[in-house]
Every structure is written in C-alpha cells, then in structure tokens.
Amino acid sequence: MSQKGWITCLLAVCCAVASVLHIQVEPGRNPVLHSPTQIDSLIAQTTYDFRLSSDQIRTRTVEHDSIFQRKVYTMQVAPGFSKTTFHHHLNTRLAPLNVSVYGAVKFPEKNLKLNLLYNNTVHRTLYIESDPDLEREPAPIPRLPD
C-alpha cells in the first residue's frame, strides 16, 4: 500500500473513533439550584475567602408576604476592601446556577448593594458597607476557581 493509502486509512480510523466518542460521551450536567440555602453556602464561602469575620456580617430575614421571605446580609468592611472584586468572585460562583448578581453603588459612601436573582426573583440582598473603624489587613485576593 502506498503512503497516500496509509494516510487515508489512518484518517478514516480517526474519524470513526471520533464519531464513536462523540456519540457515547454525555455532556456534563449543568448544576441546578435546589434551594436558596445553596446561595447562602456560596456567600459564606466567598466571605471566608475574603477573610471576613462573623463579627463583620449581620443577617436578617425580611418577609414580603406569608409565602416568601429573603435574607439580607450587611457586611462591614475596611475602607480599602475591594467590593468590586468580591462582587466578581460571588458572581463567578453563582453564575453556573443561573443566579444573577446585580450591583448598585451608593455615592459618596461607595457602599455596594448586591441583589441575587433567580427566576426573576430577588432571593438574597447583600449590603457591603465601608467602616472606617476597621483596619485593612494586607491579604491576597483569592484565586478564582478553575
């Protein structure tokens, strides 16, 4: 068999193997939000990554009607704390669950309000407020998950 024949034969085998793998390999499952406590867990994980102590975080529950209630987090951070980076990291964690994170900055205080929406409903609200009494410890910014 000539060199062209071998190359054609190998190419045909590679195409057959690729076709079999394409048909048999199932795509990865998309994560699903089973309950709002998953959001709480990811918020806690992000606050831990940014080294926020439990003394800096207050949680309260707001009732909208007899059926729906949501948690509101208020976080006191040092003036040098990067609220935008925190927003980005939280959004990176919640995006695979189809949870949208919308932020608004209040000036001149530069406090950040984050609303976490799932199915067009606000499930959690985070207020990130600067507290001049807190001192910023030099801490590395956590690495985003791969």
ZAPA-935278 format. One record per atom (N, C-alpha, C): residue number from 1; residue in three letters; x, y, z negated; atom name. Coordinates in steps of 0.1 Angstrom, whole numbers, plus 2048, in hexadecimal, padded with zeros to 3 digits. Layout:
# residues N
{atom NUM, ALA, {X, Y, Z}, CA} ...
# end
This chain:
# residues 146
{atom 1, MET, {808, 7F4, 800}, N} {atom 1, MET, {800, 800, 800}, CA} {atom 1, MET, {809, 80C, 800}, C} {atom 2, SER, {805, 816, 808}, N} {atom 2, SER, {80D, 823, 809}, CA} {atom 2, SER, {80B, 82B, 7FC}, C} {atom 3, GLN, {813, 836, 7FC}, N} {atom 3, GLN, {813, 83F, 7F0}, CA} {atom 3, GLN, {805, 846, 7F0}, C} {atom 4, LYS, {800, 84A, 7FB}, N} {atom 4, LYS, {7F3, 850, 7FB}, CA} {atom 4, LYS, {7E8, 847, 7F6}, C} {atom 5, GLY, {7E9, 83A, 7F9}, N} {atom 5, GLY, {7DF, 830, 7F5}, CA} {atom 5, GLY, {7DF, 82F, 7E5}, C} {atom 6, TRP, {7EC, 82E, 7DF}, N} {atom 6, TRP, {7ED, 82D, 7D1}, CA} {atom 6, TRP, {7E7, 83A, 7CA}, C} {atom 7, ILE, {7EA, 845, 7CF}, N} {atom 7, ILE, {7E5, 852, 7CA}, CA} {atom 7, ILE, {7D5, 852, 7CB}, C} {atom 8, THR, {7D0, 84E, 7D6}, N} {atom 8, THR, {7C1, 84D, 7D7}, CA} {atom 8, THR, {7BB, 843, 7CE}, C} {atom 9, CYS, {7C2, 838, 7CC}, N} {atom 9, CYS, {7BD, 82E, 7C3}, CA} {atom 9, CYS, {7BD, 833, 7B4}, C} {atom 10, LEU, {7C8, 839, 7B0}, N} {atom 10, LEU, {7C9, 83F, 7A3}, CA} {atom 10, LEU, {7BF, 84A, 7A0}, C} {atom 11, LEU, {7BD, 852, 7AA}, N} {atom 11, LEU, {7B3, 85D, 7A9}, CA} {atom 11, LEU, {7A5, 857, 7A8}, C} {atom 12, ALA, {7A2, 84D, 7AF}, N} {atom 12, ALA, {795, 846, 7AD}, CA} {atom 12, ALA, {793, 840, 7A0}, C} {atom 13, VAL, {79D, 83A, 79A}, N} {atom 13, VAL, {79D, 834, 78D}, CA} {atom 13, VAL, {79B, 83F, 782}, C} {atom 14, CYS, {7A2, 84A, 784}, N} {atom 14, CYS, {7A1, 856, 77A}, CA} {atom 14, CYS, {793, 85B, 77B}, C} {atom 15, CYS, {78D, 85D, 786}, N} {atom 15, CYS, {77F, 862, 788}, CA} {atom 15, CYS, {775, 859, 781}, C} {atom 16, ALA, {777, 84C, 783}, N} {atom 16, ALA, {76E, 842, 77D}, CA} {atom 16, ALA, {76F, 842, 76E}, C} {atom 17, VAL, {77B, 843, 768}, N} {atom 17, VAL, {77D, 844, 75A}, CA} {atom 17, VAL, {777, 851, 754}, C} {atom 18, ALA, {779, 85C, 75B}, N} {atom 18, ALA, {773, 869, 757}, CA} {atom 18, ALA, {764, 868, 757}, C} {atom 19, SER, {75E, 862, 761}, N} {atom 19, SER, {750, 861, 762}, CA} {atom 19, SER, {74A, 859, 756}, C} {atom 20, VAL, {751, 84E, 753}, N} {atom 20, VAL, {74C, 845, 748}, CA} {atom 20, VAL, {74D, 84D, 73B}, C} {atom 21, LEU, {758, 854, 739}, N} {atom 21, LEU, {75A, 85C, 72C}, CA} {atom 21, LEU, {74F, 867, 72B}, C} {atom 22, HIS, {74C, 86D, 736}, N} {atom 22, HIS, {743, 878, 737}, CA} {atom 22, HIS, {735, 873, 733}, C} {atom 23, ILE, {731, 867, 738}, N} {atom 23, ILE, {724, 862, 735}, CA} {atom 23, ILE, {723, 85C, 727}, C} {atom 24, GLN, {72E, 856, 722}, N} {atom 24, GLN, {72D, 84F, 715}, CA} {atom 24, GLN, {730, 858, 709}, C} {atom 25, VAL, {737, 863, 70A}, N} {atom 25, VAL, {73B, 86B, 6FF}, CA} {atom 25, VAL, {72F, 875, 6FD}, C} {atom 26, GLU, {72A, 875, 6F0}, N} {atom 26, GLU, {71F, 87E, 6ED}, CA} {atom 26, GLU, {724, 88B, 6E8}, C} {atom 27, PRO, {71E, 896, 6EB}, N} {atom 27, PRO, {723, 8A3, 6E6}, CA} {atom 27, PRO, {721, 8A3, 6D7}, C} {atom 28, GLY, {729, 8AC, 6D1}, N} {atom 28, GLY, {728, 8AD, 6C2}, CA} {atom 28, GLY, {71B, 8B3, 6BE}, C} {atom 29, ARG, {716, 8AF, 6B2}, N} {atom 29, ARG, {70A, 8B5, 6AE}, CA} {atom 29, ARG, {70B, 8C3, 6A9}, C} {atom 30, ASN, {701, 8CB, 6AC}, N} {atom 30, ASN, {701, 8D9, 6A7}, CA} {atom 30, ASN, {6FD, 8D9, 699}, C} {atom 31, PRO, {704, 8E0, 690}, N} {atom 31, PRO, {6FF, 8E1, 682}, CA} {atom 31, PRO, {6F2, 8E7, 681}, C} {atom 32, VAL, {6EA, 8E3, 678}, N} {atom 32, VAL, {6DC, 8E8, 676}, CA} {atom 32, VAL, {6DB, 8ED, 667}, C} {atom 33, LEU, {6D4, 8F9, 666}, N} {atom 33, LEU, {6D2, 8FE, 659}, CA} {atom 33, LEU, {6C6, 8F7, 652}, C} {atom 34, HIS, {6C9, 8EF, 648}, N} {atom 34, HIS, {6BF, 8E7, 642}, CA} {atom 34, HIS, {6B8, 8EF, 637}, C} {atom 35, SER, {6BF, 8F8, 630}, N} {atom 35, SER, {6B9, 900, 625}, CA} {atom 35, SER, {6C1, 90C, 623}, C} {atom 36, PRO, {6BB, 917, 61E}, N} {atom 36, PRO, {6C2, 923, 61B}, CA} {atom 36, PRO, {6CE, 921, 611}, C} {atom 37, THR, {6CE, 916, 60A}, N} {atom 37, THR, {6D9, 914, 601}, CA} {atom 37, THR, {6E6, 912, 608}, C} {atom 38, GLN, {6E5, 90D, 615}, N} {atom 38, GLN, {6F1, 90C, 61D}, CA} {atom 38, GLN, {6F7, 91A, 61F}, C} {atom 39, ILE, {6EF, 924, 621}, N} {atom 39, ILE, {6F4, 932, 622}, CA} {atom 39, ILE, {6FB, 936, 616}, C} {atom 40, ASP, {6F5, 933, 60A}, N} {atom 40, ASP, {6FB, 937, 5FD}, CA} {atom 40, ASP, {708, 930, 5FC}, C} {atom 41, SER, {709, 924, 600}, N} {atom 41, SER, {716, 91D, 5FF}, CA} {atom 41, SER, {721, 923, 607}, C} {atom 42, LEU, {71D, 927, 613}, N} {atom 42, LEU, {727, 92E, 61C}, CA} {atom 42, LEU, {72B, 93C, 617}, C} {atom 43, ILE, {721, 943, 611}, N} {atom 43, ILE, {724, 950, 60B}, CA} {atom 43, ILE, {72E, 94E, 600}, C} {atom 44, ALA, {72B, 944, 5F7}, N} {atom 44, ALA, {734, 941, 5EC}, CA} {atom 44, ALA, {742, 93D, 5F1}, C} {atom 45, GLN, {743, 935, 5FB}, N} {atom 45, GLN, {750, 931, 601}, CA} {atom 45, GLN, {758, 93D, 606}, C} {atom 46, THR, {751, 946, 60D}, N} {atom 46, THR, {757, 952, 612}, CA} {atom 46, THR, {75C, 95B, 607}, C} {atom 47, THR, {754, 95D, 5FC}, N} {atom 47, THR, {758, 966, 5F1}, CA} {atom 47, THR, {764, 95F, 5EA}, C} {atom 48, TYR, {764, 952, 5E9}, N} {atom 48, TYR, {770, 94B, 5E3}, CA} {atom 48, TYR, {77C, 94E, 5EC}, C} {atom 49, ASP, {77B, 94D, 5F9}, N} {atom 49, ASP, {786, 94F, 602}, CA} {atom 49, ASP, {78C, 95D, 601}, C} {atom 50, PHE, {783, 967, 5FE}, N} {atom 50, PHE, {787, 975, 5FC}, CA} {atom 50, PHE, {78B, 978, 5EE}, C} {atom 51, ARG, {78B, 96E, 5E5}, N} {atom 51, ARG, {78F, 970, 5D7}, CA} {atom 51, ARG, {786, 97A, 5D0}, C} {atom 52, LEU, {779, 979, 5D2}, N} {atom 52, LEU, {770, 981, 5CA}, CA} {atom 52, LEU, {76C, 979, 5BE}, C} {atom 53, SER, {76D, 97F, 5B2}, N} {atom 53, SER, {769, 977, 5A6}, CA} {atom 53, SER, {75A, 978, 5A4}, C} {atom 54, SER, {755, 96F, 59C}, N} {atom 54, SER, {747, 96F, 599}, CA} {atom 54, SER, {742, 97B, 592}, C} {atom 55, ASP, {74C, 982, 58B}, N} {atom 55, ASP, {748, 98F, 584}, CA} {atom 55, ASP, {745, 99A, 58F}, C} {atom 56, GLN, {74A, 998, 59B}, N} {atom 56, GLN, {748, 9A3, 5A5}, CA} {atom 56, GLN, {73B, 9A0, 5AD}, C} {atom 57, ILE, {734, 995, 5AB}, N} {atom 57, ILE, {729, 991, 5B3}, CA} {atom 57, ILE, {71C, 990, 5AA}, C} {atom 58, ARG, {712, 997, 5AE}, N} {atom 58, ARG, {705, 996, 5A7}, CA} {atom 58, ARG, {6FB, 991, 5B1}, C} {atom 59, THR, {6F2, 988, 5AC}, N} {atom 59, THR, {6E8, 982, 5B5}, CA} {atom 59, THR, {6DA, 985, 5AE}, C} {atom 60, ARG, {6D1, 988, 5B7}, N} {atom 60, ARG, {6C3, 98A, 5B2}, CA} {atom 60, ARG, {6BA, 984, 5BD}, C} {atom 61, THR, {6AE, 981, 5B9}, N} {atom 61, THR, {6A4, 97B, 5C3}, CA} {atom 61, THR, {699, 986, 5C5}, C} {atom 62, VAL, {696, 988, 5D1}, N} {atom 62, VAL, {68B, 992, 5D5}, CA} {atom 62, VAL, {67F, 98A, 5DB}, C} {atom 63, GLU, {674, 98B, 5D5}, N} {atom 63, GLU, {668, 984, 5DA}, CA} {atom 63, GLU, {660, 98D, 5E4}, C} {atom 64, HIS, {65D, 988, 5F0}, N} {atom 64, HIS, {656, 990, 5F9}, CA} {atom 64, HIS, {647, 98D, 5F9}, C} {atom 65, ASP, {644, 981, 5F6}, N} {atom 65, ASP, {636, 97C, 5F5}, CA} {atom 65, ASP, {636, 96F, 5ED}, C} {atom 66, SER, {62B, 969, 5EC}, N} {atom 66, SER, {62A, 95D, 5E4}, CA} {atom 66, SER, {632, 951, 5EA}, C} {atom 67, ILE, {636, 952, 5F7}, N} {atom 67, ILE, {63C, 947, 5FD}, CA} {atom 67, ILE, {64B, 94A, 5FF}, C} {atom 68, PHE, {64F, 956, 603}, N} {atom 68, PHE, {65D, 959, 607}, CA} {atom 68, PHE, {664, 961, 5FC}, C} {atom 69, GLN, {670, 95D, 5F9}, N} {atom 69, GLN, {679, 965, 5F1}, CA} {atom 69, GLN, {687, 964, 5F7}, C} {atom 70, ARG, {690, 96E, 5F4}, N} {atom 70, ARG, {69D, 96D, 5F9}, CA} {atom 70, ARG, {6A7, 972, 5EE}, C} {atom 71, LYS, {6B3, 96E, 5EF}, N} {atom 71, LYS, {6BE, 972, 5E6}, CA} {atom 71, LYS, {6C4, 97F, 5EC}, C} {atom 72, VAL, {6C8, 987, 5E2}, N} {atom 72, VAL, {6CF, 994, 5E5}, CA} {atom 72, VAL, {6DC, 993, 5DD}, C} {atom 73, TYR, {6E8, 994, 5E4}, N} {atom 73, TYR, {6F5, 994, 5DE}, CA} {atom 73, TYR, {6FA, 9A2, 5DE}, C} {atom 74, THR, {6FF, 9A6, 5D2}, N} {atom 74, THR, {706, 9B3, 5D1}, CA} {atom 74, THR, {714, 9B0, 5CD}, C} {atom 75, MET, {71E, 9B4, 5D5}, N} {atom 75, MET, {72C, 9B2, 5D3}, CA} {atom 75, MET, {733, 9BF, 5D0}, C} {atom 76, GLN, {73A, 9BF, 5C5}, N} {atom 76, GLN, {743, 9CB, 5C2}, CA} {atom 76, GLN, {751, 9C7, 5C6}, C} {atom 77, VAL, {757, 9CF, 5CF}, N} {atom 77, VAL, {764, 9CD, 5D4}, CA} {atom 77, VAL, {76D, 9D9, 5D2}, C} {atom 78, ALA, {77A, 9D7, 5D3}, N} {atom 78, ALA, {784, 9E1, 5D2}, CA} {atom 78, ALA, {783, 9EA, 5DE}, C} {atom 79, PRO, {787, 9F7, 5DD}, N} {atom 79, PRO, {786, A00, 5E9}, CA} {atom 79, PRO, {78D, 9FC, 5F5}, C} {atom 80, GLY, {798, 9F4, 5F4}, N} {atom 80, GLY, {7A0, 9F0, 5FF}, CA} {atom 80, GLY, {79B, 9E3, 605}, C} {atom 81, PHE, {791, 9DD, 600}, N} {atom 81, PHE, {78B, 9D0, 605}, CA} {atom 81, PHE, {786, 9D2, 613}, C} {atom 82, SER, {789, 9C8, 61C}, N} {atom 82, SER, {785, 9C9, 62A}, CA} {atom 82, SER, {777, 9C3, 62B}, C} {atom 83, LYS, {76D, 9CB, 62B}, N} {atom 83, LYS, {75F, 9C7, 62C}, CA} {atom 83, LYS, {75C, 9C1, 63A}, C} {atom 84, THR, {762, 9C7, 644}, N} {atom 84, THR, {761, 9C2, 652}, CA} {atom 84, THR, {766, 9B4, 654}, C} {atom 85, THR, {772, 9B2, 64E}, N} {atom 85, THR, {778, 9A4, 64F}, CA} {atom 85, THR, {76F, 99A, 648}, C} {atom 86, PHE, {769, 99E, 63C}, N} {atom 86, PHE, {760, 995, 635}, CA} {atom 86, PHE, {754, 992, 63D}, C} {atom 87, HIS, {74F, 99C, 644}, N} {atom 87, HIS, {743, 99B, 64D}, CA} {atom 87, HIS, {747, 991, 658}, C} {atom 88, HIS, {752, 993, 65E}, N} {atom 88, HIS, {757, 98A, 669}, CA} {atom 88, HIS, {758, 97B, 665}, C} {atom 89, HIS, {75E, 979, 659}, N} {atom 89, HIS, {760, 96C, 654}, CA} {atom 89, HIS, {753, 965, 651}, C} {atom 90, LEU, {74A, 96C, 64B}, N} {atom 90, LEU, {73D, 967, 648}, CA} {atom 90, LEU, {735, 964, 654}, C} {atom 91, ASN, {736, 96C, 65E}, N} {atom 91, ASN, {72F, 96A, 66B}, CA} {atom 91, ASN, {735, 95E, 672}, C} {atom 92, THR, {742, 95C, 671}, N} {atom 92, THR, {748, 950, 677}, CA} {atom 92, THR, {743, 943, 671}, C} {atom 93, ARG, {741, 943, 664}, N} {atom 93, ARG, {73C, 937, 65D}, CA} {atom 93, ARG, {72D, 935, 660}, C} {atom 94, LEU, {725, 93F, 661}, N} {atom 94, LEU, {717, 93E, 663}, CA} {atom 94, LEU, {712, 93C, 671}, C} {atom 95, ALA, {71A, 941, 67B}, N} {atom 95, ALA, {716, 940, 689}, CA} {atom 95, ALA, {713, 932, 68E}, C} {atom 96, PRO, {71A, 928, 68A}, N} {atom 96, PRO, {716, 91A, 68F}, CA} {atom 96, PRO, {709, 916, 68A}, C} {atom 97, LEU, {703, 91C, 67F}, N} {atom 97, LEU, {6F6, 918, 67A}, CA} {atom 97, LEU, {6EB, 921, 680}, C} {atom 98, ASN, {6EF, 929, 68A}, N} {atom 98, ASN, {6E5, 933, 690}, CA} {atom 98, ASN, {6E0, 93D, 686}, C} {atom 99, VAL, {6E9, 941, 67C}, N} {atom 99, VAL, {6E5, 94B, 673}, CA} {atom 99, VAL, {6ED, 958, 678}, C} {atom 100, SER, {6E5, 963, 67A}, N} {atom 100, SER, {6EB, 96F, 67F}, CA} {atom 100, SER, {6EE, 978, 673}, C} {atom 101, VAL, {6F9, 97F, 674}, N} {atom 101, VAL, {6FD, 988, 669}, CA} {atom 101, VAL, {6FD, 996, 66F}, C} {atom 102, TYR, {6F5, 99F, 66A}, N} {atom 102, TYR, {6F4, 9AD, 66E}, CA} {atom 102, TYR, {6F8, 9B6, 663}, C} {atom 103, GLY, {701, 9BF, 666}, N} {atom 103, GLY, {707, 9C8, 65C}, CA} {atom 103, GLY, {703, 9D6, 65F}, C} {atom 104, ALA, {703, 9DE, 654}, N} {atom 104, ALA, {701, 9ED, 656}, CA} {atom 104, ALA, {709, 9F3, 64B}, C} {atom 105, VAL, {711, 9FE, 64F}, N} {atom 105, VAL, {719, A05, 645}, CA} {atom 105, VAL, {712, A11, 641}, C} {atom 106, LYS, {713, A14, 634}, N} {atom 106, LYS, {70D, A20, 62E}, CA} {atom 106, LYS, {718, A2A, 62C}, C} {atom 107, PHE, {717, A35, 632}, N} {atom 107, PHE, {722, A40, 630}, CA} {atom 107, PHE, {71D, A4A, 626}, C} {atom 108, PRO, {725, A51, 61F}, N} {atom 108, PRO, {734, A51, 61F}, CA} {atom 108, PRO, {73A, A46, 616}, C} {atom 109, GLU, {732, A3F, 60F}, N} {atom 109, GLU, {737, A35, 606}, CA} {atom 109, GLU, {73E, A29, 60D}, C} {atom 110, LYS, {73B, A27, 61A}, N} {atom 110, LYS, {740, A1C, 622}, CA} {atom 110, LYS, {73C, A0E, 61C}, C} {atom 111, ASN, {730, A0E, 616}, N} {atom 111, ASN, {72B, A01, 611}, CA} {atom 111, ASN, {725, 9F9, 61C}, C} {atom 112, LEU, {726, 9EC, 61C}, N} {atom 112, LEU, {721, 9E4, 626}, CA} {atom 112, LEU, {715, 9DC, 622}, C} {atom 113, LYS, {70A, 9DC, 62A}, N} {atom 113, LYS, {6FE, 9D4, 627}, CA} {atom 113, LYS, {6FE, 9C9, 632}, C} {atom 114, LEU, {6FD, 9BD, 62F}, N} {atom 114, LEU, {6FC, 9B2, 638}, CA} {atom 114, LEU, {6EF, 9AA, 637}, C} {atom 115, ASN, {6E8, 9A9, 642}, N} {atom 115, ASN, {6DC, 9A1, 642}, CA} {atom 115, ASN, {6DE, 994, 649}, C} {atom 116, LEU, {6DB, 989, 643}, N} {atom 116, LEU, {6DD, 97C, 649}, CA} {atom 116, LEU, {6CF, 977, 64E}, C} {atom 117, LEU, {6CE, 976, 65B}, N} {atom 117, LEU, {6C1, 972, 662}, CA} {atom 117, LEU, {6C2, 964, 667}, C} {atom 118, TYR, {6B7, 95D, 665}, N} {atom 118, TYR, {6B5, 94F, 66C}, CA} {atom 118, TYR, {6A7, 94F, 670}, C} {atom 119, ASN, {6A5, 94C, 67D}, N} {atom 119, ASN, {698, 94C, 683}, CA} {atom 119, ASN, {691, 959, 681}, C} {atom 120, ASN, {698, 964, 683}, N} {atom 120, ASN, {693, 972, 682}, CA} {atom 120, ASN, {68D, 975, 674}, C} {atom 121, THR, {692, 96E, 66A}, N} {atom 121, THR, {68E, 971, 65C}, CA} {atom 121, THR, {69B, 973, 654}, C} {atom 122, VAL, {69A, 97E, 64C}, N} {atom 122, VAL, {6A6, 981, 643}, CA} {atom 122, VAL, {6A5, 977, 637}, C} {atom 123, HIS, {6B0, 96F, 636}, N} {atom 123, HIS, {6B0, 965, 62B}, CA} {atom 123, HIS, {6B9, 96A, 620}, C} {atom 124, ARG, {6C3, 972, 623}, N} {atom 124, ARG, {6CC, 977, 619}, CA} {atom 124, ARG, {6D0, 985, 61C}, C} {atom 125, THR, {6D3, 98D, 612}, N} {atom 125, THR, {6D9, 99A, 614}, CA} {atom 125, THR, {6E5, 99C, 60B}, C} {atom 126, LEU, {6EF, 9A1, 610}, N} {atom 126, LEU, {6FB, 9A4, 609}, CA} {atom 126, LEU, {6FE, 9B3, 609}, C} {atom 127, TYR, {700, 9B8, 5FD}, N} {atom 127, TYR, {705, 9C6, 5FC}, CA} {atom 127, TYR, {714, 9C5, 5F7}, C} {atom 128, ILE, {71D, 9CB, 5FF}, N} {atom 128, ILE, {72B, 9CB, 5FC}, CA} {atom 128, ILE, {72E, 9D9, 5F9}, C} {atom 129, GLU, {731, 9DC, 5EC}, N} {atom 129, GLU, {733, 9EA, 5E7}, CA} {atom 129, GLU, {741, 9EC, 5E2}, C} {atom 130, SER, {747, 9F7, 5E5}, N} {atom 130, SER, {754, 9FA, 5DF}, CA} {atom 130, SER, {752, 9FF, 5D1}, C} {atom 131, ASP, {75B, 9FA, 5C9}, N} {atom 131, ASP, {75B, 9FE, 5BB}, CA} {atom 131, ASP, {769, A04, 5B8}, C} {atom 132, PRO, {76B, A11, 5B5}, N} {atom 132, PRO, {778, A17, 5B3}, CA} {atom 132, PRO, {77F, A12, 5A7}, C} {atom 133, ASP, {777, A0C, 59D}, N} {atom 133, ASP, {77E, A06, 591}, CA} {atom 133, ASP, {785, 9F9, 594}, C} {atom 134, LEU, {782, 9F2, 59F}, N} {atom 134, LEU, {789, 9E6, 5A2}, CA} {atom 134, LEU, {796, 9E9, 5A9}, C} {atom 135, GLU, {7A0, 9E2, 5A6}, N} {atom 135, GLU, {7AD, 9E3, 5AD}, CA} {atom 135, GLU, {7AF, 9D8, 5B7}, C} {atom 136, ARG, {7B4, 9DC, 5C2}, N} {atom 136, ARG, {7B5, 9D2, 5CD}, CA} {atom 136, ARG, {7C2, 9CA, 5CB}, C} {atom 137, GLU, {7C1, 9BD, 5C9}, N} {atom 137, GLU, {7CD, 9B5, 5C9}, CA} {atom 137, GLU, {7D1, 9B2, 5D7}, C} {atom 138, PRO, {7DE, 9B3, 5DA}, N} {atom 138, PRO, {7E2, 9AF, 5E8}, CA} {atom 138, PRO, {7E0, 9A0, 5EA}, C} {atom 139, ALA, {7D7, 99D, 5F2}, N} {atom 139, ALA, {7D4, 98F, 5F5}, CA} {atom 139, ALA, {7D3, 98D, 604}, C} {atom 140, PRO, {7D8, 982, 609}, N} {atom 140, PRO, {7D8, 97F, 617}, CA} {atom 140, PRO, {7C9, 97D, 61C}, C} {atom 141, ILE, {7C7, 982, 628}, N} {atom 141, ILE, {7B9, 97F, 62D}, CA} {atom 141, ILE, {7B8, 971, 631}, C} {atom 142, PRO, {7AD, 96A, 62D}, N} {atom 142, PRO, {7AC, 95C, 630}, CA} {atom 142, PRO, {7AC, 959, 63F}, C} {atom 143, ARG, {7B1, 94D, 642}, N} {atom 143, ARG, {7B1, 949, 650}, CA} {atom 143, ARG, {7A4, 944, 654}, C} {atom 144, LEU, {79F, 947, 660}, N} {atom 144, LEU, {793, 942, 665}, CA} {atom 144, LEU, {794, 933, 668}, C} {atom 145, PRO, {789, 92C, 666}, N} {atom 145, PRO, {789, 91E, 669}, CA} {atom 145, PRO, {78B, 91B, 678}, C} {atom 146, ASP, {792, 910, 67B}, N} {atom 146, ASP, {794, 90D, 689}, CA} {atom 146, ASP, {788, 907, 68F}, C} 
# end
